Amino acid sequence: MEIVNIDKAGRIVIPGALRKKLRLNEGAKLLIADVKNDILIIKKINIQELAEQLEKDFKNIDIDAVVGRVRSDVKEKIRKKHPSVFG
């Protein structure tokens, strides 16, 4: 465990020993998630593996139907919260 600083551009330096241990090279993709109580999770991800897994997971799902339902739900929530927006 090490303490690092954030620079003016918002960048942090991952210590060399951790980069080596996790095989983080230039261009590596990291997912950063805000959990709570000032805790961040940084997870190394492989975009290709993630895309392949999503393709398998959604193979028999009608994505257009899911997107339509989400849009409909969002519009309904907006209508309820801001009735004047939709006249």
N, C-alpha and C positions, 0 to 999 in steps of 0.2 A: 504494500500500500504506500502510495506517495501523495504528497500534496502538490498540485499543479496550479498555475495561474491561467486566467483567461486574458488574452491580449485585446487590444482596442477593436480588432475585427471580429471578436467573439470566438477566436480559435483557442483550442487547448492542445497541448503536446502530450501524447500518450508516451509514457516513459519507454525507452528502448528495450528494456528487459521484457516488458509486457507485450510490445509489438513483436518481439522475437518469439516469445512463448506462444502467442496467439496467431502467429504468421500473418500479421497485418502489414501488408505492403502498400506502397503508393497506389491509390485508386480503390482500395478495399472499401466495401460498402458497410456502413454501420447504421443500425436502427437505434434512435435515441428516444426513450419514452420517459415521461414525467409520471412518477408513481404517486407519491404524496410525501408530505413532511420533508420537503427539500431533497428527495431521493430521485436520482436519475438512473435509468438502466441503459447501458450501452451494449448492444448485441451485434456481433459480427454476423452478416447475412451474405448468402450467395444468391444473387438475383436469379440466375439460371435455375438453381434448385428450387427456389421459391416459386418461380413461374411454372415449373413442371409439376410441383405439388398442387398448386392452385388449379392447374388444368385437370389434374386427376380428380381433385375434390369437387370441381364444378362440372364434371363431364356430363352428368344427366340433369343439370339444372338450367332452366330457361333464364339466363341472365337478363334479357330484355324485360321479362315479366317482373323480376325482382327489382330492377331499376324503376320500372313504372310504378310499382307498389310504393317504393320509397319516396318517389316524387309526389305521389298522391298523398301519402301520409304527411310529408313536409308541408305541402300546400294547405292541407286541412288544419295543421297546427298553426300555421300563419293566419289563416282565416279566423280561427278562434281567438288568437291573441291580438290580431289587428284587423278587425272586420272592415275598416274603412279602406284598406288596401285593395280589396276586391269589389268595392262598390256596393 
